[in-house]
Amino acid sequence: MIPLMGSDTIGGEGTTGALELRHGPENELLVSKQLELKIVQVEVAERELVLALFQAELAAFETQYRYALGARYARLDELTDRLEAERDADDPLPSAEDEATAADPGQDGRRGENWAWARGERGGPAEPHRRSTIDEAAKRLFRKLARSIHPDLAANSAERERRTNLMVAANHAYEKGDVTTLRRLLESWERSPDAVVGTTTLAELERTMRTIDRARERVADIDGELATLEASAMGWLRRRVTKAADEGWDLLAHMARELDRQILEAEEELVRRSLGVSA
């Protein structure tokens, strides 16, 4: 970080007005950093586009997957439940699996995967948050953060919006007594370009360098988001489907045929049971 001289301050009140540029090494470094910032901003925009395109492609693949297999998994789950109910009726003694499920109510008793998510089902409503007692550490952090980021301190509308969003997050963390989040918000603010106040070359240089750091952090975040999507179940399946297509066969169609076979077998067993015919 560049040490700020004179009236320039960080996170407090300072001079306002036009940028005061002076000839010298600081000004040359500022010009160099401004050029670097433009390059990094282009990189961020390119990575954002890559992320948006991948998200759109993955969403389209998930739609294709649900259309091809979602109803089949739902039908197989239904038949499996009916078969298990009839088997339980024939043999009322609890199995080891039933005992394990009874011991752990959260365990899914179905065979295979639980594909409820593929049918778009959601879990039950979350329990309402119970406000805990707010300790002194949270109060101190919140007061310090509020003094630094209050929207009334903004110099323009864009900065006011950023400060307002931070204030909302700070209020939410304070309501929960979340000291960790409050500390993270404060540390993030103290490293932000908006925390630098002043109009001299050194102040603008510090803001530019912090903006570069933020942009590089965003590039790293995007790469992390891409890696997470790639490693997800849907990302893995999409790669398998793509690889199969490159080899000349349709993996989703193969999966559909296999599900149809299992559905037919389950339906035939239900018919046999209804007629009292053993397999």
ZASEVO-237841 format. One record per residue: residue number from 1; z, y, x negated of N, C-alpha, C in turn. Coordinates in pm, whole numbers. Layout:
# residues N
> k:n_w:n_v:n_u:ca_w:ca_v:ca_u:c_w:c_v:c_u
> NUM:Z:Y:X:Z:Y:X:Z:Y:X $
...
This chain:
# residues 279
> k:n_w:n_v:n_u:ca_w:ca_v:ca_u:c_w:c_v:c_u
> 1:0:-119:-83:0:0:0:0:125:-87 $
> 2:-58:233:-37:-63:359:-110:61:442:-75 $
> 3:137:489:-173:252:575:-141:204:707:-84 $
> 4:266:753:24:224:876:89:304:992:34 $
> 5:234:1104:13:294:1219:-52:307:1333:48 $
> 6:391:1429:17:399:1552:95:443:1527:237 $
> 7:362:1577:331:401:1571:472:361:1441:538 $
> 8:290:1353:470:249:1226:530:370:1136:548 $
> 9:379:1074:664:489:983:691:437:860:760 $
> 10:519:757:764:485:633:834:587:613:944 $
> 11:536:599:1066:623:568:1179:707:687:1222 $
> 12:670:809:1185:746:926:1227:655:1042:1252 $
> 13:710:1161:1273:630:1277:1301:572:1332:1172 $
> 14:452:1389:1179:388:1445:1061:290:1550:1101 $
> 15:201:1585:1010:103:1689:1038:-6:1634:1126 $
> 16:-73:1723:1194:-186:1685:1279:-302:1777:1247 $
> 17:-421:1739:1289:-538:1821:1264:-644:1745:1191 $
> 18:-738:1820:1132:-852:1758:1065:-808:1691:935 $
> 19:-886:1592:893:-857:1521:768:-877:1615:651 $
> 20:-776:1620:563:-783:1707:446:-834:1627:326 $
> 21:-963:1637:297:-1022:1564:185:-1018:1649:58 $
> 22:-977:1587:-50:-975:1655:-178:-1052:1572:-279 $
> 23:-1120:1639:-367:-1195:1568:-470:-1097:1503:-567 $
> 24:-1132:1383:-610:-1046:1313:-703:-1055:1165:-682 $
> 25:-979:1085:-759:-986:939:-749:-946:888:-612 $
> 26:-851:955:-543:-813:908:-410:-929:917:-312 $
> 27:-1005:1026:-321:-1119:1043:-231:-1227:941:-260 $
> 28:-1252:912:-386:-1351:811:-423:-1308:673:-373 $
> 29:-1179:644:-386:-1128:515:-337:-1139:509:-185 $
> 30:-1115:620:-117:-1126:622:29:-1268:593:73 $
> 31:-1364:655:8:-1505:629:42:-1539:482:21 $
> 32:-1490:425:-89:-1515:284:-116:-1451:194:-10 $
> 33:-1329:226:30:-1260:145:131:-1323:161:268 $
> 34:-1374:279:298:-1442:299:427:-1569:214:433 $
> 35:-1639:203:322:-1756:117:317:-1716:-30:332 $
> 36:-1608:-69:265:-1557:-206:278:-1517:-236:422 $
> 37:-1457:-137:489:-1416:-156:627:-1537:-182:718 $
> 38:-1645:-108:696:-1764:-129:776:-1818:-271:758 $
> 39:-1815:-321:636:-1863:-456:609:-1775:-559:679 $
> 40:-1643:-539:671:-1551:-634:735:-1565:-628:886 $
> 41:-1586:-510:941:-1603:-497:1086:-1728:-570:1135 $
> 42:-1834:-567:1054:-1954:-644:1088:-1923:-793:1087 $
> 43:-1846:-837:987:-1807:-978:979:-1724:-1019:1101 $
> 44:-1632:-931:1143:-1551:-961:1262:-1640:-975:1384 $
> 45:-1734:-883:1400:-1824:-888:1517:-1906:-1016:1517 $
> 46:-1952:-1057:1400:-2031:-1181:1392:-1946:-1302:1427 $
> 47:-1821:-1305:1376:-1734:-1419:1405:-1693:-1421:1552 $
> 48:-1672:-1304:1611:-1640:-1297:1754:-1754:-1354:1836 $
> 49:-1878:-1326:1795:-1994:-1378:1866:-2000:-1530:1853 $
> 50:-1975:-1581:1733:-1973:-1726:1712:-1869:-1791:1802 $
> 51:-1750:-1732:1810:-1644:-1787:1893:-1683:-1785:2041 $
> 52:-1738:-1672:2087:-1777:-1662:2228:-1884:-1764:2264 $
> 53:-1980:-1782:2175:-2087:-1880:2202:-2031:-2022:2206 $
> 54:-1941:-2053:2113:-1884:-2188:2112:-1801:-2212:2237 $
> 55:-1723:-2113:2277:-1643:-2128:2399:-1732:-2151:2520 $
> 56:-1845:-2078:2527:-1938:-2096:2639:-2001:-2234:2637 $
> 57:-2039:-2281:2518:-2099:-2414:2507:-2000:-2523:2543 $
> 58:-1875:-2507:2501:-1774:-2607:2531:-1743:-2609:2682 $
> 59:-1740:-2491:2743:-1716:-2484:2888:-1830:-2549:2964 $
> 60:-1953:-2527:2918:-2068:-2590:2984:-2064:-2741:2969 $
> 61:-2023:-2789:2852:-2012:-2933:2832:-1903:-2992:2920 $
> 62:-1790:-2922:2933:-1682:-2973:3017:-1728:-2983:3163 $
> 63:-1807:-2886:3208:-1862:-2892:3344:-1952:-3014:3360 $
> 64:-2037:-3037:3260:-2125:-3154:3261:-2043:-3283:3263 $
> 65:-1937:-3287:3184:-1851:-3405:3177:-1784:-3433:3311 $
> 66:-1728:-3328:3371:-1660:-3346:3499:-1758:-3392:3608 $
> 67:-1878:-3336:3604:-1978:-3374:3704:-2016:-3521:3689 $
> 68:-2029:-3566:3564:-2073:-3703:3539:-1962:-3805:3559 $
> 69:-1837:-3769:3523:-1732:-3871:3519:-1609:-3839:3603 $
> 70:-1587:-3716:3640:-1464:-3680:3708:-1439:-3759:3835 $
> 71:-1539:-3767:3922:-1522:-3840:4049:-1502:-3989:4024 $
> 72:-1567:-4042:3922:-1552:-4184:3890:-1410:-4214:3845 $
> 73:-1353:-4131:3758:-1215:-4151:3715:-1119:-4140:3834 $
> 74:-1146:-4045:3924:-1061:-4031:4042:-1066:-4158:4128 $
> 75:-1186:-4212:4148:-1201:-4333:4228:-1133:-4452:4161 $
> 76:-1147:-4465:4030:-1084:-4576:3958:-932:-4563:3965 $
> 77:-879:-4442:3952:-735:-4422:3965:-686:-4464:4104 $
> 78:-761:-4428:4206:-724:-4464:4343:-720:-4616:4361 $
> 79:-824:-4684:4312:-829:-4829:4325:-719:-4895:4245 $
> 80:-692:-4843:4127:-586:-4899:4043:-451:-4887:4112 $
> 81:-426:-4773:4174:-301:-4756:4247:-289:-4857:4361 $
> 82:-397:-4878:4434:-393:-4972:4545:-370:-5115:4497 $
> 83:-436:-5151:4388:-416:-5285:4332:-272:-5305:4286 $
> 84:-218:-5206:4219:-81:-5218:4170:17:-5228:4287 $
> 85:-11:-5154:4394:76:-5162:4512:72:-5301:4573 $
> 86:-47:-5360:4581:-58:-5495:4638:5:-5599:4545 $
> 87:-10:-5582:4416:53:-5675:4322:204:-5666:4331 $
> 88:256:-5542:4347:400:-5526:4361:449:-5592:4490 $
> 89:367:-5583:4596:405:-5647:4722:409:-5799:4709 $
> 90:316:-5854:4630:314:-5998:4608:427:-6043:4518 $
> 91:465:-5958:4423:569:-5992:4326:668:-5877:4320 $
> 92:770:-5876:4407:862:-5762:4416:953:-5745:4296 $
> 93:960:-5846:4208:1046:-5832:4091:989:-5725:3999 $
> 94:1070:-5633:3950:1019:-5526:3864:973:-5580:3729 $
> 95:862:-5530:3684:810:-5569:3553:876:-5484:3445 $
> 96:855:-5523:3321:910:-5445:3209:855:-5304:3210 $
> 97:727:-5294:3249:665:-5161:3254:729:-5076:3362 $
> 98:758:-5139:3479:823:-5065:3587:961:-5018:3546 $
> 99:1036:-5106:3474:1170:-5069:3430:1164:-4952:3332 $
> 100:1063:-4956:3245:1049:-4847:3149:1015:-4717:3220 $
> 101:929:-4726:3322:892:-4606:3397:1010:-4552:3473 $
> 102:1093:-4644:3530:1211:-4600:3603:1310:-4531:3509 $
> 103:1319:-4582:3385:1409:-4520:3288:1359:-4385:3243 $
> 104:1227:-4366:3247:1166:-4240:3205:1073:-4193:3316 $
> 105:1124:-4116:3412:1041:-4074:3526:920:-3994:3484 $
> 106:921:-3932:3364:806:-3853:3323:692:-3937:3272 $
> 107:715:-4068:3255:611:-4154:3201:507:-4184:3307 $
> 108:380:-4180:3271:273:-4209:3366:256:-4360:3376 $
> 109:278:-4415:3494:272:-4559:3512:133:-4615:3522 $
> 110:32:-4529:3530:-104:-4581:3542:-152:-4641:3412 $
> 111:-249:-4730:3427:-310:-4786:3309:-411:-4687:3255 $
> 112:-427:-4687:3124:-528:-4601:3065:-484:-4455:3066 $
> 113:-581:-4366:3071:-555:-4225:3063:-525:-4165:3200 $
> 114:-451:-4056:3199:-431:-3980:3321:-537:-3871:3326 $
> 115:-634:-3887:3412:-748:-3796:3415:-736:-3691:3524 $
> 116:-612:-3660:3566:-594:-3561:3671:-652:-3426:3629 $
> 117:-640:-3396:3499:-693:-3268:3452:-843:-3259:3470 $
> 118:-911:-3377:3465:-1057:-3377:3480:-1098:-3342:3622 $
> 119:-1005:-3362:3717:-1034:-3328:3857:-983:-3188:3891 $
> 120:-936:-3117:3789:-894:-2980:3811:-756:-2966:3870 $
> 121:-674:-3074:3868:-540:-3065:3926:-448:-2990:3832 $
> 122:-348:-2928:3888:-250:-2853:3810:-111:-2909:3835 $
> 123:-24:-2884:3742:114:-2926:3761:185:-2838:3862 $
> 124:308:-2874:3893:385:-2798:3990:422:-2662:3935 $
> 125:473:-2576:4022:509:-2440:3978:622:-2443:3878 $
> 126:614:-2353:3782:717:-2347:3680:845:-2291:3740 $
> 127:957:-2335:3684:1084:-2286:3733:1098:-2138:3697 $
> 128:1155:-2060:3786:1169:-1917:3756:1257:-1896:3635 $
> 129:1221:-1793:3556:1298:-1765:3435:1434:-1708:3471 $
> 130:1536:-1760:3408:1670:-1710:3429:1707:-1616:3314 $
> 131:1733:-1494:3349:1763:-1394:3247:1894:-1426:3178 $
> 132:1889:-1429:3047:2010:-1456:2970:2074:-1323:2928 $
> 133:2195:-1332:2880:2264:-1212:2833:2194:-1159:2709 $
> 134:2164:-1030:2709:2092:-970:2596:2191:-932:2488 $
> 135:2172:-985:2367:2269:-958:2261:2239:-825:2193 $
> 136:2328:-785:2107:2318:-655:2041:2198:-648:1948 $
> 137:2163:-759:1883:2047:-759:1792:1920:-724:1868 $
> 138:1903:-782:1987:1784:-752:2068:1784:-606:2110 $
> 139:1901:-554:2146:1909:-414:2188:1872:-320:2074 $
> 140:1923:-348:1953:1893:-262:1838:1743:-265:1806 $
> 141:1686:-386:1805:1544:-397:1776:1459:-326:1881 $
> 142:1497:-341:2006:1420:-279:2112:1425:-127:2102 $
> 143:1543:-72:2077:1555:74:2064:1472:126:1948 $
> 144:1477:55:1834:1399:98:1718:1250:88:1746 $
> 145:1210:-19:1812:1069:-38:1845:1022:67:1944 $
> 146:1103:94:2047:1066:192:2149:1048:330:2089 $
> 147:1136:366:1995:1123:498:1931:993:509:1851 $
> 148:947:396:1797:828:399:1712:698:392:1792 $
> 149:696:314:1900:569:284:1966:555:350:2102 $
> 150:647:435:2141:640:493:2276:503:559:2299 $
> 151:440:533:2411:305:588:2438:298:740:2431 $
> 152:408:810:2457:406:957:2453:381:1009:2312 $
> 153:394:922:2212:369:965:2073:223:951:2033 $
> 154:139:900:2122:-1:875:2088:-78:1005:2069 $
> 155:-175:1000:1977:-258:1117:1949:-385:1120:2033 $
> 156:-423:1005:2090:-543:1000:2172:-530:886:2274 $
> 157:-627:875:2363:-619:777:2471:-623:634:2421 $
> 158:-704:607:2318:-713:472:2264:-580:428:2205 $
> 159:-517:521:2131:-388:488:2072:-281:473:2180 $
> 160:-290:555:2284:-194:544:2395:-203:407:2460 $
> 161:-325:356:2476:-343:224:2537:-281:116:2450 $
> 162:-303:124:2319:-244:25:2228:-91:31:2233 $
> 163:-38:153:2232:107:167:2236:164:116:2369 $
> 164:91:143:2478:137:96:2609:142:-56:2614 $
> 165:39:-121:2562:37:-268:2560:152:-323:2477 $
> 166:179:-259:2364:291:-302:2281:424:-281:2354 $
> 167:434:-171:2426:557:-142:2499:581:-245:2609 $
> 168:474:-286:2675:486:-390:2778:537:-520:2715 $
> 169:479:-558:2600:522:-680:2532:668:-668:2486 $
> 170:706:-549:2439:843:-528:2394:942:-539:2512 $
> 171:906:-479:2624:991:-488:2742:1008:-633:2788 $
> 172:898:-708:2785:904:-848:2826:996:-928:2734 $
> 173:983:-906:2602:1068:-976:2507:1214:-935:2523 $
> 174:1237:-806:2549:1374:-758:2567:1439:-820:2690 $
> 175:1363:-830:2799:1416:-890:2921:1463:-1034:2897 $
> 176:1396:-1103:2806:1432:-1242:2775:1533:-1251:2660 $
> 177:1564:-1138:2601:1653:-1141:2485:1590:-1210:2365 $
> 178:1457:-1199:2354:1381:-1270:2250:1380:-1188:2121 $
> 179:1479:-1211:2036:1492:-1136:1912:1374:-1163:1818 $
> 180:1329:-1287:1813:1219:-1323:1722:1092:-1244:1756 $
> 181:1058:-1237:1884:938:-1163:1924:954:-1014:1900 $
> 182:1072:-960:1930:1095:-818:1904:1081:-786:1756 $
> 183:1135:-872:1671:1124:-849:1527:978:-858:1482 $
> 184:906:-956:1539:764:-969:1503:685:-847:1547 $
> 185:711:-796:1666:641:-678:1715:670:-557:1627 $
> 186:795:-542:1586:831:-429:1501:764:-438:1365 $
> 187:766:-558:1306:703:-575:1176:553:-553:1185 $
> 188:492:-600:1293:349:-580:1313:316:-432:1326 $
> 189:400:-359:1400:376:-216:1416:389:-144:1282 $
> 190:491:-177:1205:513:-107:1078:400:-131:979 $
> 191:324:-239:999:208:-265:913:77:-213:973 $
> 192:83:-153:1091:-40:-115:1161:-92:20:1113 $
> 193:-220:45:1131:-277:176:1095:-216:289:1178 $
> 194:-181:262:1303:-128:367:1390:7:418:1345 $
> 195:78:339:1262:209:381:1215:200:486:1104 $
> 196:80:506:1049:61:604:943:28:739:1006 $
> 197:107:840:974:88:973:1030:54:1069:917 $
> 198:-45:1154:940:-82:1251:839:-232:1273:835 $
> 199:-276:1380:770:-418:1415:768:-475:1426:627 $
> 200:-395:1392:526:-445:1402:389:-527:1279:353 $
> 201:-591:1286:239:-671:1175:190:-587:1048:175 $
> 202:-466:1062:124:-380:946:104:-344:880:237 $
> 203:-320:961:339:-287:905:470:-406:829:527 $
> 204:-525:890:516:-645:823:569:-676:698:488 $
> 205:-651:700:359:-673:583:275:-580:469:318 $
> 206:-454:503:344:-358:402:388:-400:341:522 $
> 207:-443:427:615:-488:377:745:-609:286:730 $
> 208:-701:325:645:-822:245:625:-788:109:566 $
> 209:-699:107:467:-662:-19:405:-591:-111:504 $
> 210:-506:-52:588:-439:-134:689:-538:-186:793 $
> 211:-636:-104:826:-738:-149:922:-819:-265:863 $
> 212:-848:-258:735:-918:-368:668:-834:-496:675 $
> 213:-704:-482:648:-614:-598:654:-614:-659:794 $
> 214:-608:-574:897:-609:-623:1034:-741:-696:1065 $
> 215:-851:-641:1017:-980:-703:1043:-989:-840:977 $
> 216:-939:-850:855:-941:-980:785:-849:-1080:856 $
> 217:-736:-1032:908:-648:-1121:985:-719:-1171:1109 $
> 218:-800:-1085:1172:-873:-1127:1292:-976:-1233:1257 $
> 219:-1043:-1219:1144:-1139:-1321:1100:-1067:-1455:1084 $
> 220:-950:-1452:1020:-873:-1576:1001:-829:-1634:1136 $
> 221:-790:-1546:1229:-750:-1594:1362:-867:-1661:1434 $
> 222:-984:-1601:1424:-1103:-1658:1489:-1134:-1794:1431 $
> 223:-1127:-1805:1299:-1153:-1935:1236:-1051:-2038:1283 $
> 224:-926:-1996:1302:-825:-2088:1354:-854:-2130:1497 $
> 225:-899:-2035:1581:-934:-2068:1719:-1050:-2167:1723 $
> 226:-1150:-2145:1638:-1265:-2236:1633:-1220:-2376:1591 $
> 227:-1133:-2383:1491:-1085:-2512:1444:-1006:-2585:1554 $
> 228:-927:-2510:1629:-850:-2570:1739:-942:-2624:1847 $
> 229:-1044:-2549:1882:-1140:-2595:1983:-1215:-2718:1935 $
> 230:-1254:-2718:1808:-1325:-2833:1752:-1238:-2958:1755 $
> 231:-1108:-2941:1731:-1017:-3055:1724:-966:-3100:1860 $
> 232:-996:-3025:1966:-949:-3061:2100:-1020:-3187:2149 $
> 233:-964:-3249:2254:-1025:-3370:2309:-1167:-3344:2355 $
> 234:-1190:-3230:2420:-1324:-3199:2468:-1418:-3169:2352 $
> 235:-1366:-3103:2248:-1449:-3076:2131:-1489:-3205:2061 $
> 236:-1393:-3299:2051:-1421:-3428:1988:-1527:-3504:2068 $
> 237:-1510:-3508:2201:-1606:-3580:2284:-1744:-3516:2277 $
> 238:-1747:-3385:2273:-1876:-3316:2263:-1949:-3354:2134 $
> 239:-1875:-3365:2024:-1937:-3407:1898:-1990:-3549:1910 $
> 240:-1914:-3638:1974:-1959:-3776:1993:-2087:-3782:2077 $
> 241:-2090:-3703:2183:-2208:-3701:2271:-2329:-3647:2195 $
> 242:-2308:-3543:2117:-2417:-3486:2038:-2468:-3586:1935 $
> 243:-2376:-3655:1868:-2414:-3756:1768:-2494:-3869:1833 $
> 244:-2448:-3914:1952:-2520:-4020:2022:-2661:-3974:2061 $
> 245:-2672:-3850:2107:-2804:-3797:2144:-2896:-3793:2023 $
> 246:-2842:-3757:1907:-2924:-3756:1784:-2971:-3896:1749 $
> 247:-2892:-3997:1789:-2929:-4137:1761:-3014:-4197:1871 $
> 248:-3040:-4120:1977:-3132:-4164:2081:-3069:-4230:2202 $
> 249:-2938:-4210:2226:-2880:-4268:2346:-2782:-4170:2409 $
> 250:-2748:-4195:2537:-2669:-4103:2618:-2528:-4159:2635 $
> 251:-2431:-4099:2565:-2295:-4149:2570:-2232:-4130:2707 $
> 252:-2253:-4015:2771:-2195:-3992:2903:-2249:-4092:3006 $
> 253:-2379:-4122:2997:-2436:-4221:3089:-2376:-4359:3064 $
> 254:-2354:-4391:2937:-2291:-4519:2902:-2148:-4525:2959 $
> 255:-2073:-4415:2945:-1937:-4410:3000:-1939:-4423:3152 $
> 256:-2038:-4360:3216:-2050:-4368:3362:-2075:-4512:3406 $
> 257:-2164:-4582:3335:-2192:-4722:3370:-2069:-4809:3353 $
> 258:-1992:-4784:3246:-1871:-4862:3224:-1769:-4836:3334 $
> 259:-1755:-4712:3376:-1664:-4681:3486:-1711:-4746:3616 $
> 260:-1841:-4743:3640:-1894:-4807:3760:-1862:-4956:3760 $
> 261:-1870:-5019:3643:-1838:-5161:3633:-1691:-5186:3667 $
> 262:-1603:-5103:3611:-1460:-5119:3638:-1428:-5093:3786 $
> 263:-1495:-4994:3844:-1475:-4964:3987:-1518:-5083:4073 $
> 264:-1633:-5141:4040:-1683:-5256:4116:-1587:-5374:4105 $
> 265:-1537:-5400:3987:-1442:-5511:3969:-1315:-5487:4052 $
> 266:-1265:-5364:4052:-1144:-5334:4129:-1170:-5349:4278 $
> 267:-1286:-5303:4325:-1320:-5316:4466:-1331:-5463:4506 $
> 268:-1393:-5544:4420:-1407:-5687:4450:-1270:-5755:4455 $
> 269:-1179:-5716:4365:-1046:-5776:4368:-972:-5738:4495 $
> 270:-988:-5616:4538:-922:-5573:4664:-977:-5653:4783 $
> 271:-1109:-5677:4784:-1169:-5755:4893:-1115:-5898:4891 $
> 272:-1108:-5959:4770:-1056:-6095:4758:-912:-6102:4809 $
> 273:-833:-6003:4773:-694:-6002:4817:-684:-5990:4970 $
> 274:-771:-5906:5027:-766:-5890:5173:-806:-6019:5244 $
> 275:-892:-6100:5178:-936:-6228:5238:-848:-6344:5196 $
> 276:-751:-6316:5106:-664:-6422:5060:-732:-6519:4968 $
> 277:-836:-6471:4897:-910:-6557:4805:-865:-6527:4665 $
> 278:-830:-6629:4589:-790:-6609:4450:-912:-6593:4362 $
> 279:-894:-6528:4249:-1007:-6502:4158:-1054:-6631:4094 $
